[in-house]
Amino acid sequence: MIHISILVLKGAILGSIDAPKQLFTKVNEFLTGMGKEPMCKLQLVGMTKETFINDNTYTILSDEVIGNVKKTDLIIIPMACGDFHQVIKANEAFVPWVVAQYKNNAEIASLCSGSFFLASTGLLDDKKCSLHWGAVRDFTKIFPAIKVTNDKIITYERGIYTSGGYYSYLNLILCLIEKYTGREMAVFVSKMFEIEIERKSQAPFIIFTGQKDHEDEAVKKAQEYIENNYEDKMTIDQLASMVLVSRRNFERRFKKATSNTIIEYIQRVKIEAVKKGLETGGKSVIDLMYTVGYSDMKAFRAIFKKATGLSPIEYRKKYSYL
């Protein structure tokens, strides 16, 4: 039986504390009902006995404070919301305890934006990290050296799990249940709680809006031109000439400002336009492909699937609402 500590962070989202607690508790009940040993001893662990969250809307009573937990096997870090600088500062008293437990062979599972706190401990340095695609920009500003893989639901490296995408953290909980109790129990829990098992990618959910939170006006001008003229053919030389910057310098500045190459940016804008067409319009896939400037269906499908994880037909079936 393992010991699981769910951290009660200041600034935590209540559901990401309660949902793991409920799922692990139910697994214990299922196992004991079959005459087996429970999976875990489960505790909510806080800096103090009482923690106020959601602008003092809720009070969480911890089972233990960190000073009384000398050894744990698995730490669950919940999602957090608000100003992440403030969240990190408000929870810095947790840091020495989390680091000490990890060095003492505890594993850590961070749920979505909980990775902001986890990164502040230094334990994500030189490791990959999954994160909700919408939080990547803020995360990389604070922790530019950490490699974020926002296309994956779950990453695991050297005893640390991270997950991306709000309620996708439930897939990480299922992963942990499978690790400690086996595949059969994980499948059973997924059915009981109606959680889709083995979701691996965030790609179908990503909405590309372009990174414009920068001060390079030439790059912004090029971005706006691309977004307003994606139906037309355009070249890197044409864009560089338009903003009066040499091609080599323009490519370097564009990648630095947007985290995309110019070609990647053009492709993402085109694919986003096709996605909207598939969701809302009656145009065929071929018509949409031609509209955004592609003529090779095989190449178009490959680019679309790389960006979304789905074929155009699969995407339409899944997300069409008109």
Protein Blocks (a to p, Z undefined) as FASTA:
>chain_A
ZZddddddehiafklmmmmmmmmmmmmmmmmmnopacfbdcddddfbfbdceehhlaccd
dfbdfklmmbdfbdcddddedjfklmmmmmmmmmmmmmmmmmnopacddehjlmmmmmmn
opmgoiacdddfklmmmmmmmmmmbccdfkbfbdceehiacdehijlmmmmmmmmmmmmn
ojklmmmmmmmnopaehiabfklmpccebjabbcbfklmmmmmmmmmmmmpccdfklmmm
mnopafklmmmmmmmmnopafklmmmmmmmmmmmmmmmmmmbdfklmmmmnopabfklmm
mmmmmmnopafklmmmmmgcZZ
